[in-house]
Amino acid sequence: MFGSSAATKTAVVLVTAVLFGMAHYTEQGRDGVVQAIITGLIFGSIFAYTGRLVFVMIAHAAFDMAAVLIIYFDVETRIAHLMFRS
């Protein structure tokens, strides 16, 4: 619809990532928005580069399943401490 130039793809990825992030604000707050924007930028960039949705769908499902399991088993704090040691 807008063409397939690098500038168009970049603009579409940026706009959709921000919209995706803002859609998470009411449920997850500022931190959820930041995480969703970063995830949207990564997944959107992969799709813009490859043009294939299957990999992004599988990666998104794996990401969501990992998040659910981390919350379910109540290990979020321990994992955060492993990743962000001070």
C-alpha positions as CSV (number, residue, x, y, z in Angstrom):
1,M,0.0,0.0,0.0
2,F,2.8,2.4,0.9
3,G,5.5,0.8,-1.2
4,S,8.4,-1.4,-0.3
5,S,11.3,1.0,0.2
6,A,13.6,0.8,3.2
7,A,12.3,4.1,4.5
8,T,8.7,2.9,4.2
9,K,9.4,-0.4,6.0
10,T,11.3,1.5,8.8
11,A,8.4,3.9,9.2
12,V,5.8,1.2,9.3
13,V,7.8,-0.8,11.9
14,L,8.3,2.2,14.1
15,V,4.7,3.3,14.0
16,T,3.2,-0.2,14.6
17,A,5.7,-0.9,17.4
18,V,4.7,2.3,19.2
19,L,1.0,1.5,18.7
20,F,1.5,-2.0,19.9
21,G,3.3,-0.7,22.9
22,M,0.6,1.9,23.8
23,A,-2.0,-0.9,23.6
24,H,-0.3,-2.5,26.6
25,Y,-0.5,0.6,28.8
26,T,-3.8,0.1,30.6
27,E,-2.9,-3.5,31.6
28,Q,0.8,-3.4,32.1
29,G,1.8,0.3,32.7
30,R,5.0,2.0,31.5
31,D,7.2,-1.0,31.8
32,G,4.8,-3.1,29.7
33,V,4.8,-0.4,27.0
34,V,8.6,-0.3,26.9
35,Q,8.8,-4.1,26.6
36,A,6.0,-4.2,24.0
37,I,7.7,-1.5,21.9
38,I,11.1,-3.3,22.0
39,T,9.4,-6.6,21.1
40,G,7.4,-4.9,18.3
41,L,10.6,-3.4,16.9
42,I,12.4,-6.7,16.9
43,F,9.5,-8.8,15.5
44,G,8.5,-6.1,13.0
45,S,12.1,-5.8,11.8
46,I,12.4,-9.5,11.3
47,F,9.2,-9.5,9.3
48,A,10.1,-6.5,7.3
49,Y,13.5,-8.1,6.4
50,T,12.3,-11.6,5.7
51,G,8.7,-11.1,4.6
52,R,7.8,-14.3,6.4
53,L,5.3,-14.3,9.2
54,V,5.8,-17.9,10.4
55,F,9.0,-17.4,12.3
56,V,7.6,-14.2,14.0
57,M,4.5,-16.1,15.0
58,I,6.6,-19.0,16.5
59,A,8.9,-16.5,18.3
60,H,5.9,-14.6,19.7
61,A,4.3,-17.7,21.0
62,A,7.5,-18.9,22.6
63,F,8.0,-15.4,24.2
64,D,4.5,-15.4,25.6
65,M,4.7,-19.0,26.9
66,A,8.0,-18.2,28.6
67,A,6.4,-15.2,30.2
68,V,3.4,-17.2,31.4
69,L,5.6,-19.9,32.9
70,I,7.8,-17.4,34.6
71,I,4.7,-15.8,36.2
72,Y,3.0,-19.1,37.0
73,F,6.0,-20.5,38.8
74,D,6.7,-17.2,40.5
75,V,10.3,-17.0,39.4
76,E,10.2,-13.5,37.9
77,T,12.3,-11.9,40.7
78,R,14.9,-14.6,40.6
79,I,15.3,-14.4,36.9
80,A,15.5,-10.6,37.0
81,H,18.3,-10.9,39.6
82,L,20.2,-13.4,37.4
83,M,20.0,-11.1,34.4
84,F,20.5,-7.7,36.1
85,R,23.0,-8.3,38.8
86,S,24.4,-5.1,40.4
